[in-house]
Each structure stands twice: as structure tokens, then as C-alpha cells.
Amino acid sequence: MTKFTLDDLDAIIAARAKSADETSYTRKLVNKGVAKCAQKLGEEAVEAAIAAVREDRQELTAEAADVLYHLLVVLNVSEVPLDDVMKELGRRTGQTGLEEKASRPQE
């Protein structure tokens, strides 16, 4: 079995976002702009959280896939490369979570 990665999904989203395919959900969503894409991400995140609270592993798995997809769509329309996010995660793993949080600017 071939391992499917976030890079694979990111590449598919990028291609579909630029396509002329009228049947592409990704293209239609991207064309609605960042606000609509962000709204969908928020909806999916809430659904994932509800599935987690209900301890519904199957539903959580499906909703987590939706969250990842919609996050990558938001990154695409915001022109934030997935690689930048991965670099940030890599930077953060060099310290504990509490150290990383303490290093953030105070609001």
C-alpha cells in the first residue's frame, strides 16, 4: 500500500484550485474566497471536536480528514505553503510545549 501524505493532498488541492474543472469542489470552494474556506474549516473542526467528545472513533477519523483537507485549502487560498507550516512545527519540536508557549509574545 502506498502511503498517502499531506504533501500529496496539498498538491492535489493546488492543482484542483487552479483547474477549469466545473465539477471540482475544491475549485468552487477556493473561488468563494478565504472567508468561506475558513468558515468550512471551522465547521469541520467543531464536528471533529464533537466526534471526539462522543468517543466516536470512526466519525472522528472522517472529520479529522475533513479538517486536514479544509486546513490545506485555507493555506492554499492564503498563499501559505505547507512547507512553511512543517518548518514551524519542526522548529517547535526543539523545545517543550511549555517553553514554546512561554516564548510567544504576550498579548
Contacts in CASP RR format, 6 or more apart in sequence:
PFRMAT RR
TARGET T0000
AUTHOR 0000-0000-0000
METHOD contacts of the structure
MODEL  1
MTKFTLDDLDAIIAARAKSADETSYTRKLVNKGVAKCAQKLGEEAVEAAI
AAVREDRQELTAEAADVLYHLLVVLNVSEVPLDDVMKELGRRTGQTGLEE
KASRPQE
6 68 0 8 1.000
6 72 0 8 1.000
6 82 0 8 1.000
7 82 0 8 1.000
9 68 0 8 1.000
9 69 0 8 1.000
9 72 0 8 1.000
10 72 0 8 1.000
10 75 0 8 1.000
10 76 0 8 1.000
10 82 0 8 1.000
12 26 0 8 1.000
13 26 0 8 1.000
13 69 0 8 1.000
13 72 0 8 1.000
13 73 0 8 1.000
13 76 0 8 1.000
14 76 0 8 1.000
16 24 0 8 1.000
16 26 0 8 1.000
16 27 0 8 1.000
17 26 0 8 1.000
17 27 0 8 1.000
17 30 0 8 1.000
17 73 0 8 1.000
17 76 0 8 1.000
17 77 0 8 1.000
18 27 0 8 1.000
19 27 0 8 1.000
20 27 0 8 1.000
21 27 0 8 1.000
26 73 0 8 1.000
29 36 0 8 1.000
29 37 0 8 1.000
29 40 0 8 1.000
29 73 0 8 1.000
30 37 0 8 1.000
30 73 0 8 1.000
30 76 0 8 1.000
30 77 0 8 1.000
33 77 0 8 1.000
34 74 0 8 1.000
34 77 0 8 1.000
34 78 0 8 1.000
37 70 0 8 1.000
37 73 0 8 1.000
37 74 0 8 1.000
37 77 0 8 1.000
38 74 0 8 1.000
40 70 0 8 1.000
40 73 0 8 1.000
41 67 0 8 1.000
41 70 0 8 1.000
41 71 0 8 1.000
41 73 0 8 1.000
41 74 0 8 1.000
42 70 0 8 1.000
44 63 0 8 1.000
44 66 0 8 1.000
44 67 0 8 1.000
44 69 0 8 1.000
44 70 0 8 1.000
45 67 0 8 1.000
47 63 0 8 1.000
47 66 0 8 1.000
48 60 0 8 1.000
48 63 0 8 1.000
48 64 0 8 1.000
48 66 0 8 1.000
48 67 0 8 1.000
51 59 0 8 1.000
51 60 0 8 1.000
51 62 0 8 1.000
51 63 0 8 1.000
52 60 0 8 1.000
72 82 0 8 1.000
75 81 0 8 1.000
75 82 0 8 1.000
75 85 0 8 1.000
92 100 0 8 1.000
95 103 0 8 1.000
END
